[in-house]
Amino acid sequence: MTEKRTGIIRFKGNPVTLVGPDVTVGSPAPDFKVVDNGLQPVTRDSAKGKIQLIAVVPSLDTGVCDTMTRKFNQDAAALPENVEVYTISVDLPFAQKRWCGNAGIERVKTLSDYQERSFGLNYGVLIDELKLLARSVFVIDVDGKIAYREIVSEVTAEPDYAAALAAVRALLA
């Protein structure tokens, strides 16, 4: 049976349930299988040996998700090539591709968890009631361990961008 956790996040002030384990800093990063905008599979090992900054959003077609992805895209431009920056949502890959084209997103790769919800389930950020992913940020080090994790307590709020980027920079030092 899949673990369900309550009391962690709210959506528009109302408590919601997260499905999956509580992934903690220092633990091995769980595997996942999502698809890119061309429907090609992407897994945790697709960026093996690189630092991964993974921004997780409910839907790119909402204001906060749009802002979050644009902010990480802007900040990622200053990061070296050994840092992969992903935004993962359950939006269809076609919608993600359209959104990226309209938003001028080039450094962040948008990935879709619509098929299996494996990222949401394995990282404990699938919202049971909505079948969307909870707003969160994960940084995975080159050894495949979780170096940073933030699950934003209110889904409609923005993450701590500075803390996530500081975690990436600490791994680069």
TIZA-559427 format. One record per residue (C-alpha): residue number from 0; x, y, z; residue in one letter. Coordinates in steps of 0.2 Angstrom, whole numbers, plus 5000, padded with zeros to 4 digits. Example, Ala and Ser with C-alpha at 12.3 -4.5 7.8 and 13.67 -1.06 7.14 Angstrom:
BEGIN
<vexvex 0, <5062, 4978, 5039>, "A">,
<vexvex 1, <5068, 4995, 5036>, "S">,
This chain:
BEGIN
<vexvex 0, <5000, 5000, 5000>, "M">,
<vexvex 1, <5006, 5017, 4995>, "T">,
<vexvex 2, <5010, 5029, 5010>, "E">,
<vexvex 3, <4998, 5044, 5012>, "K">,
<vexvex 4, <5004, 5059, 5022>, "R">,
<vexvex 5, <4993, 5073, 5029>, "T">,
<vexvex 6, <4996, 5089, 5038>, "G">,
<vexvex 7, <5011, 5094, 5027>, "I">,
<vexvex 8, <5003, 5105, 5013>, "I">,
<vexvex 9, <4988, 5115, 5009>, "R">,
<vexvex 10, <4979, 5120, 4993>, "F">,
<vexvex 11, <4971, 5137, 4994>, "K">,
<vexvex 12, <4971, 5135, 5013>, "G">,
<vexvex 13, <4963, 5118, 5013>, "N">,
<vexvex 14, <4973, 5103, 5019>, "P">,
<vexvex 15, <4977, 5090, 5006>, "V">,
<vexvex 16, <4985, 5073, 5006>, "T">,
<vexvex 17, <5002, 5069, 4999>, "L">,
<vexvex 18, <5005, 5051, 4992>, "V">,
<vexvex 19, <5022, 5043, 4993>, "G">,
<vexvex 20, <5037, 5043, 5005>, "P">,
<vexvex 21, <5045, 5057, 5014>, "D">,
<vexvex 22, <5061, 5059, 5004>, "V">,
<vexvex 23, <5074, 5067, 5015>, "T">,
<vexvex 24, <5090, 5076, 5013>, "V">,
<vexvex 25, <5105, 5064, 5012>, "G">,
<vexvex 26, <5094, 5049, 5006>, "S">,
<vexvex 27, <5097, 5041, 4989>, "P">,
<vexvex 28, <5086, 5050, 4976>, "A">,
<vexvex 29, <5072, 5039, 4970>, "P">,
<vexvex 30, <5071, 5034, 4952>, "D">,
<vexvex 31, <5058, 5041, 4941>, "F">,
<vexvex 32, <5052, 5040, 4923>, "K">,
<vexvex 33, <5044, 5055, 4915>, "V">,
<vexvex 34, <5044, 5061, 4897>, "V">,
<vexvex 35, <5051, 5076, 4888>, "D">,
<vexvex 36, <5042, 5087, 4875>, "N">,
<vexvex 37, <5046, 5074, 4862>, "G">,
<vexvex 38, <5038, 5060, 4872>, "L">,
<vexvex 39, <5055, 5053, 4875>, "Q">,
<vexvex 40, <5058, 5045, 4892>, "P">,
<vexvex 41, <5069, 5054, 4905>, "V">,
<vexvex 42, <5074, 5046, 4921>, "T">,
<vexvex 43, <5085, 5051, 4936>, "R">,
<vexvex 44, <5100, 5042, 4928>, "D">,
<vexvex 45, <5097, 5053, 4912>, "S">,
<vexvex 46, <5108, 5066, 4921>, "A">,
<vexvex 47, <5119, 5054, 4930>, "K">,
<vexvex 48, <5135, 5062, 4935>, "G">,
<vexvex 49, <5127, 5080, 4935>, "K">,
<vexvex 50, <5119, 5090, 4948>, "I">,
<vexvex 51, <5100, 5091, 4946>, "Q">,
<vexvex 52, <5089, 5105, 4951>, "L">,
<vexvex 53, <5071, 5099, 4950>, "I">,
<vexvex 54, <5057, 5111, 4951>, "A">,
<vexvex 55, <5040, 5103, 4953>, "V">,
<vexvex 56, <5024, 5112, 4949>, "V">,
<vexvex 57, <5005, 5108, 4948>, "P">,
<vexvex 58, <5003, 5116, 4931>, "S">,
<vexvex 59, <5013, 5128, 4920>, "L">,
<vexvex 60, <4997, 5136, 4915>, "D">,
<vexvex 61, <4995, 5144, 4932>, "T">,
<vexvex 62, <5003, 5161, 4938>, "G">,
<vexvex 63, <5014, 5154, 4951>, "V">,
<vexvex 64, <5020, 5140, 4941>, "C">,
<vexvex 65, <5024, 5151, 4927>, "D">,
<vexvex 66, <5033, 5163, 4938>, "T">,
<vexvex 67, <5043, 5149, 4946>, "M">,
<vexvex 68, <5049, 5141, 4930>, "T">,
<vexvex 69, <5053, 5158, 4922>, "R">,
<vexvex 70, <5064, 5162, 4938>, "K">,
<vexvex 71, <5073, 5146, 4938>, "F">,
<vexvex 72, <5076, 5148, 4919>, "N">,
<vexvex 73, <5084, 5165, 4922>, "Q">,
<vexvex 74, <5094, 5159, 4937>, "D">,
<vexvex 75, <5100, 5143, 4928>, "A">,
<vexvex 76, <5107, 5153, 4914>, "A">,
<vexvex 77, <5122, 5157, 4926>, "A">,
<vexvex 78, <5124, 5139, 4931>, "L">,
<vexvex 79, <5137, 5128, 4922>, "P">,
<vexvex 80, <5133, 5114, 4910>, "E">,
<vexvex 81, <5135, 5101, 4923>, "N">,
<vexvex 82, <5119, 5106, 4931>, "V">,
<vexvex 83, <5103, 5100, 4924>, "E">,
<vexvex 84, <5087, 5110, 4928>, "V">,
<vexvex 85, <5070, 5102, 4926>, "Y">,
<vexvex 86, <5053, 5108, 4929>, "T">,
<vexvex 87, <5041, 5093, 4931>, "I">,
<vexvex 88, <5022, 5093, 4931>, "S">,
<vexvex 89, <5008, 5082, 4925>, "V">,
<vexvex 90, <5004, 5094, 4910>, "D">,
<vexvex 91, <5004, 5085, 4894>, "L">,
<vexvex 92, <5021, 5087, 4884>, "P">,
<vexvex 93, <5012, 5096, 4870>, "F">,
<vexvex 94, <5006, 5109, 4882>, "A">,
<vexvex 95, <5023, 5111, 4890>, "Q">,
<vexvex 96, <5031, 5113, 4873>, "K">,
<vexvex 97, <5019, 5126, 4868>, "R">,
<vexvex 98, <5021, 5135, 4885>, "W">,
<vexvex 99, <5040, 5135, 4883>, "C">,
<vexvex 100, <5039, 5142, 4866>, "G">,
<vexvex 101, <5028, 5156, 4872>, "N">,
<vexvex 102, <5038, 5160, 4887>, "A">,
<vexvex 103, <5055, 5159, 4879>, "G">,
<vexvex 104, <5061, 5145, 4891>, "I">,
<vexvex 105, <5078, 5138, 4885>, "E">,
<vexvex 106, <5088, 5132, 4900>, "R">,
<vexvex 107, <5075, 5123, 4910>, "V">,
<vexvex 108, <5069, 5107, 4902>, "K">,
<vexvex 109, <5050, 5104, 4905>, "T">,
<vexvex 110, <5046, 5086, 4909>, "L">,
<vexvex 111, <5029, 5077, 4911>, "S">,
<vexvex 112, <5024, 5065, 4924>, "D">,
<vexvex 113, <5007, 5062, 4916>, "Y">,
<vexvex 114, <5009, 5044, 4911>, "Q">,
<vexvex 115, <5014, 5035, 4927>, "E">,
<vexvex 116, <5015, 5049, 4940>, "R">,
<vexvex 117, <5031, 5040, 4945>, "S">,
<vexvex 118, <5040, 5056, 4950>, "F">,
<vexvex 119, <5025, 5061, 4961>, "G">,
<vexvex 120, <5023, 5044, 4969>, "L">,
<vexvex 121, <5042, 5041, 4972>, "N">,
<vexvex 122, <5046, 5058, 4979>, "Y">,
<vexvex 123, <5030, 5059, 4989>, "G">,
<vexvex 124, <5023, 5075, 4981>, "V">,
<vexvex 125, <5007, 5068, 4972>, "L">,
<vexvex 126, <4992, 5077, 4979>, "I">,
<vexvex 127, <4979, 5063, 4981>, "D">,
<vexvex 128, <4964, 5074, 4980>, "E">,
<vexvex 129, <4969, 5083, 4964>, "L">,
<vexvex 130, <4981, 5071, 4955>, "K">,
<vexvex 131, <4993, 5085, 4953>, "L">,
<vexvex 132, <5011, 5087, 4959>, "L">,
<vexvex 133, <5014, 5098, 4975>, "A">,
<vexvex 134, <5025, 5113, 4973>, "R">,
<vexvex 135, <5042, 5108, 4978>, "S">,
<vexvex 136, <5061, 5109, 4974>, "V">,
<vexvex 137, <5074, 5095, 4975>, "F">,
<vexvex 138, <5092, 5096, 4972>, "V">,
<vexvex 139, <5101, 5079, 4968>, "I">,
<vexvex 140, <5120, 5079, 4969>, "D">,
<vexvex 141, <5132, 5070, 4957>, "V">,
<vexvex 142, <5132, 5054, 4968>, "D">,
<vexvex 143, <5113, 5053, 4967>, "G">,
<vexvex 144, <5108, 5059, 4984>, "K">,
<vexvex 145, <5096, 5072, 4989>, "I">,
<vexvex 146, <5106, 5087, 4994>, "A">,
<vexvex 147, <5091, 5099, 4996>, "Y">,
<vexvex 148, <5072, 5097, 4997>, "R">,
<vexvex 149, <5058, 5110, 4999>, "E">,
<vexvex 150, <5040, 5105, 4999>, "I">,
<vexvex 151, <5030, 5122, 4999>, "V">,
<vexvex 152, <5017, 5122, 5013>, "S">,
<vexvex 153, <5004, 5131, 5003>, "E">,
<vexvex 154, <5003, 5125, 4985>, "V">,
<vexvex 155, <4999, 5143, 4978>, "T">,
<vexvex 156, <5015, 5150, 4986>, "A">,
<vexvex 157, <5032, 5152, 4978>, "E">,
<vexvex 158, <5047, 5142, 4984>, "P">,
<vexvex 159, <5063, 5148, 4992>, "D">,
<vexvex 160, <5073, 5151, 4976>, "Y">,
<vexvex 161, <5088, 5158, 4985>, "A">,
<vexvex 162, <5090, 5142, 4996>, "A">,
<vexvex 163, <5088, 5130, 4981>, "A">,
<vexvex 164, <5101, 5140, 4971>, "L">,
<vexvex 165, <5113, 5141, 4987>, "A">,
<vexvex 166, <5111, 5122, 4988>, "A">,
<vexvex 167, <5117, 5120, 4970>, "V">,
<vexvex 168, <5131, 5132, 4972>, "R">,
<vexvex 169, <5137, 5123, 4988>, "A">,
<vexvex 170, <5138, 5107, 4977>, "L">,
<vexvex 171, <5148, 5117, 4964>, "L">,
<vexvex 172, <5161, 5123, 4977>, "A">,
